[in-house]
Amino acid sequence: MKISIFGLGYVGAVSAGCLAQEGHTVIGVDPYQPKVDLINSGKTPVIEQDIGDIMANVVKDGRLRATTDIQDAVDNTDMSFICVGTPSLINGGLDLKYVRSVCEQIGRAIRDKDGFHVVVARSTMLPGSMTDVVIPTLEEASGKKAGTDFGVCNNPEFLREGTAVYDFFNPPKTVIGETDTRSGDLLASIYEKLNAPLIKTDVQTAEMVKYSDNVWHALKVGFANEIGNIAKAAGIDGHAVMDIFCQDTKLNLSSYYMKPGFAFGGSCLPKDVRALTYKAHTLDVNVPILDSIMTSNRSQIDKGLRMIMEKGNRNIGILGFSFKAGTDDLRESPLVEVIERLLGKGYNLKLYDRNVKIASLVGANRDYILNQIPHISKLMVDSVDEVLAHADTVVIGNGDKAFSTILDRLKDGQVVVDLVRITPDTIQDARYDGICW
């Protein structure tokens, strides 16, 4: 394919060299003439392992050249990658002036161009930037319609400095946010030789994936540092702890616990978070990330409660209130707190959980629930049907599969607040509201 790359900084230069090495014909575009001259002489404008040799070879073979001429680059390519910088503003937002400028330039260049041209945003941008900035700017400058007259995709990069060339050819995944199937397929064809999952989605999801990745990496660094600081203060080798921690790929380094939903609860997580942060404080170790975990969890409880109350109904039915489906453990179940707060505000509740029977609760579990909600037995019913007969707002509180068909059983005027995503399918129904979807 013939590809133009706008912005020959770190991402742009690496992408240009690697795509040319793959056999594509690449034109690099940058307003800074010395950088253009450097590439045309077969030298790299960035310091990165292997890219120097790649640049020398692909320029010598005629597969890569650089220019300051936007029209030349667009006219002679089928696809344009936007790889310009998106620096921070003082308030923490992003300055998209370079993205906007490049979109104006590309838009003007494709105004009179025959043929279908695809514009691919590779620059890191906050969710909404494609629909609010990139696409409108391209359409206004070109006088054409995105998805019809030209294509637009978002293609976040996952390149680490120091291993960028390796990462380009060995990515953890390839994500393509497409506005139309034709554009997405053309872009996907570039990556067909790579041994990595290729995921096609909408542009907003692609934008959000990039930030989810980077912020998760930042959180991991901060988490490991705080664990290491506590360990050192307690006379323990933090590396030894985290080496063992990282050997667990079933729970610790896995997709487990990584589904958005309601707050965590149970007999372990809340207690152990509080205990470890207490230990840190007794050692005079500052742990702002760990300290914020329970605050974040409480915010999710508040959000769930607010969603229920905003439906405007006084009769509430809750399906599943143990902290996890398939268990009768009610200790520190976030649903128990929601029930308690709804009762305090005068709501009429009916509860159903096939695993919770007051008569069979024993020990700490029984003491916990009878102390938190002493009249819970009067609120409990024996079937889903009884909850549906009572409730105007139905709350799905845990992932019991018996609740997956609730939408099919609703009466007129009833609504559902889903705290667990009872079905993996996307539900487009005005009666349904998911807490994180």
N, C-alpha and C positions, 0 to 999 in steps of 0.2 A: 504494500500500500504506500501511497505518497502522503507523508505526514508533515505538517508544520508545527513547530513548538514555540510558543510565545513565552519568553522569559528564560534566560539561560543561566539561571543561578543553580543552586544545588540540585533541586528536583528536575529542573528542565534540562540541565546539561547531562545528568546521569540518564534520564529518559531518552534524550536524543541519541547518545552514544549507544545505549543498549538496544534501542529499536533499530538503529542502523546496522548494528551487528547481527540482528535477527534477519536482515535482508531487506528491510524497508528503505525507501528513499526519504530522507529526512532533511527538512530545511529549518534551521534554527533562526529565531527572530528576537532581536534585542536592540533597544535604542542606543546602547553604549558601544560605540564603534570599536574601541580597543578589545572588547570581549569578542565581538564578531571577528576581528582580525586574528585573534588568538586561536579561535576554533578553525578558521580557514587555513591557518598554518599548521593544523594538526595537533594543536596543544589544548590542554584542558583548562577551563577557567576556574575549576574547583579542585581541591585536594581530596582525593578519595581513592581508596585502593582499587587498582586495575583500570580505572577510567582513563588514565593517561595513555596506556597502550591501546585501548579500544578506540579512543579518539584518533590517534595517529593512523590506525589501520583503516577506519571507515572513511576518514577524509581522503586518505591516499587512494582508496578504491572508488571514490566518487559517490558514496552513499550518504554523505553528510556534508552540508555547507551551511554557512550562516549569512544573514543579511539584516539590514535595517529596513528593507522595503517590504511593507505589509502586503501591498497588492500583489507583488511578485510571489510572495510565499503562499497566499491564499489561492491565487490563480493556478498555481502549479502543484497543488496538493488536494487531496480528497477530505482530509480531516485536520483540524487544528486543535492542539492541546494548549490550554491556558495553565501556565506554571509560574505565574508571577507571585510576588510576596503579598501576604495579608497581615501586615504588622498590627500590633496592639495599639488601641487608643488609650488615653489616660484613664478612662472609666472602665477599662477592661474589655470593651468591645473591639471589633475588628475594623481597621481602615481598609475599605474596599476600593479606594480610588484607583489603584493599579488595575484591579479586575475590571472596573467600570470603563477605564480608558481603553484597555485591550478589547473589550466587548464592542465598544464604539468603533474601533479601528477594524476589527474583523467584520462587524456588521456592514460598514461602508464598503468593505472589499467584496462581500458576497452580494451586494445590492444588484450588480449587473452581471454577476457570474452565472453562467448556465450550469446546470447539473446540481446534484444534491450534495451539499457540503455539511459535514458533521463537526460541531464544536464541542469539545470535551473539556470540562473544568476539572483540573487536577489540583488546583490550589485549595488549601484547607479553608473552608468557609462554614460559618454557623448555619444550622438548619433554617431554611427560608431564603437564603441568599440566592439560590438558583431561581426561585420563582419571583423574588422581589427585585433582584438586581440583574442577574445574568441574562435571563430570558427577555425581560422587558427592554433592556438596553440593546440587545441584539436585534430584536424586532423593530424597535424605533429607528435604529441606524440603517437597517437593511430594507425596511419597508416590506418585509416578508414575515410569514407565520412559522413559528417554531413547531416542529413536529410534522409540518406539511411541506413547506418550501425548503427548509433546512432542518438538520437534526441537532439535538442538544443532549448531552449525557454528563453525568457526574461520575468521576472515576478516582476516588481517593487513593492516595499512595501510602504504602506502609514501608517506607525506606528508613533504615537507621543509619545515622552518620557513622562512617567507618566500615560499614558492611553493605552499603547501598547497592553496589553492583550485584553482590550475592543475593540480596533481598529482591532485586528486580527479577532475577531469573528463578528465585525460589521463594515466592511470596507465601504467606500463611493463607491467603485467600485473595481473590480478585473480585472486587465489588463494582458493579455497573448500575448506576441509577439512570434510567432511561425515560425520555419523554415519549418515545415511540419505538416500536419493535425493530423497525428498519435500522435506526441508528444504533440501538443496543447490539443488534446482531453484527453490524459492521465493526463496532469496537471490540466485541467479543472475539472476532476472528483474529485480531492481533495477538491475543493471548492463548490461542488454541494449543500451542506447543508446551505451555507451562503446566507443570504437574502440581496443580493447586485447585481447590474448589472455586468455581466461578459462579457467583451469585448475581442475578439480575433482579433489580427492585426499582422502586420509584426514587426520584432524585432526593426527596426530603429524607428518606430512610438512609440513603447512601451518605448524605451529609452528616447525619447523626451518628452513624457507625464510626466514622473517623474520630469524632470527639469522644465517643464511648471508649474506643481503644486507647486514645492518648491519656485521658483522665484516669482510666483504670491502671495504666502503667504508672502514672504519677502516684496514685493511691497505693499501689503495691510497694513502691520505693518508700513512701512515708510510713506505711504499716511495718515494713521490715525494719526500718530505722527505729521506730518506737519500741518494737519488740526487743531489738538489740540493745536499746538504752536501758530498758527494764532489766534485761538479762545481765548486762554488765554491772548494774547497780546491785544486783543480787548475787554477784560473784559467779555468773554463768557465762559461758561462751555463746554469744548470740549467733555466730555462724554455725555452731554445732546444732543449735535449736532449729534454725531455718533450713539447714541441710536435711534434717529429718522431716521437717514440715513439708518440704518440696518433694519428698519421695512419695507422698500421698497424692496420686493422680485420680483417685476415685471421688474424693470430696474436696480436698484443698485446692488442687490445680485442675479444675474440671468445670463443666457447665452446671454442676449441682449448686443449688442456692442462687443461681444467676437468673432466675425468672422474676421479672417485676410483679409485685402483688401486694399483699397486706403485710402488716408488721410481723416480726418474729415473736415467738413466745416459747412456752414450755418450761421444763424444770432446769434446763441447762444454760441456754444462751444468755438470757437476761442476768441470771445469777453470776455466771462466770465473767461476763463483761464488767459487771459492777465490782466483782472481787479483784480482777486484774487491775482495773483503774485505781481501786483503793490501794492496792499494793504499790503501784507506781507513785501515788501521792505520798505514801509513808516513806518512800525512798527519795522523795523530792525530785522525781523524774517528771518532766513535762510531757504529756501525751495528748495533744489536742485532737488528733484523729480518733484515738480510742475513746476519749471523753465525749466525742460528738456522736458516737454510735447510738447510745440510748436516747439522746435528743432527737436524732433522725428517726428512730423507731417510734417515738411518741408522736412526732409530726405525722407519720403515716396513719397512726390510730386516729389522730385528730382529723385527718383528711377523710378517712372512711366514715367517721361519725358525721362530718359535715355533708358528705354526699347523701347520706341517708336522710338527714334533716332537711336538706334542700329540695327533696322531692315533695315536701309539703303535706305528707300524710301522717296521721296520728297512729294508725294501726300498722304495726310492723311485724313481719314474720322473719325469723332467722333460721336458716337451714344449715346446720353444722356449726357448733360453737366450741368443740374441743380444738386445741391448737393445731391439730393435724388430723386429716381424715384417717380412719382406721384405728383410732386410739380413743380412750376415754379420759386422757390426761387433760385436766382443765387448769393446771397450775400455770399462772401467768399467761393464760390464753388471752390474746388481745381482744377477742370477741367478748370475753367476760367483762372486760373494762367497757367496751362499747355498750353492752347490755345494761351494765350498772349506770352508765351516764344517761342512756335513753330513759331508763326508769326514773332517774332523778329529775328529768325534764318533763315527766308526765306522759310519756308515750305508752301505748298499749301493746304489749309484746306477747307473742307466742313463739316457742322455741322447739325445734326438733333436731335431734341427733341420735341416730339409731344405736350409736356406741355408748351413749351416756345414759345410765340408769342410776338415779339417786340411791336407790336401795342397795346397789352393788358397789357403790363407791366406798373406798376404805382409806384409812390412814391420812397422809398429808393431802392427798387429792380431795378427799371428802371434806376435811377441815377447811381447805382453801375455798372451795366453792360455797360452802354453807356460811363462811364468814364474809365472803365477798357479796354474795346475793342470797341471803337466808331464805327468801321466798321463791327460789328458783323452781322448786318442784311444782308450784302452782302455775308457772309459766310454761312448763313443758307439756307437749302433746305427743301422741303416739304415731302420728303419720304426717307425711307431706301434705296430704289432702286437708288435714285440719289447719295447717299453717296457711294454705292457699285460701281456705274458706274465711279466714280471719283478716289476712293482710292486704293492704293496698300497696305497700312497698315490701318486696321480698328480697331479703339479703342472703346471698350465698356466701357462707362463712368458711367452708373448707371444701376440699376437692372430692367429696363423695360422688362416685359416678352416678348415683341415683338422682343427682340434681341436674344432670346434663340436659335433660329434656324439659326443664321448667318452662322455657318460653312457649312450648307447645301447649302448656296447660294453663296459661294465664287467662284470666277473665278480662273483660273490658275495663280499662282504667287502672289495671295493676301494672306496676313497673318493677324492674329487677335491678338491684345493685350487686354487682359481682366483684368480690374481693380476691378471687383466686384464679380467674379465667377458667371456667368450668369446661370449656371446649376450646381446642386449639384453633378452631375455625374463626375467621373474622365475622362478627355479627353486625349486620347493618339493620338495626331495628330501633325505632324511637323509644321503645319501652325498655331498652337495655342500656346499662351504663357500667363500664368496667373501670376499675380504679386507676389502672395505668395503661389503658388501651382504648 
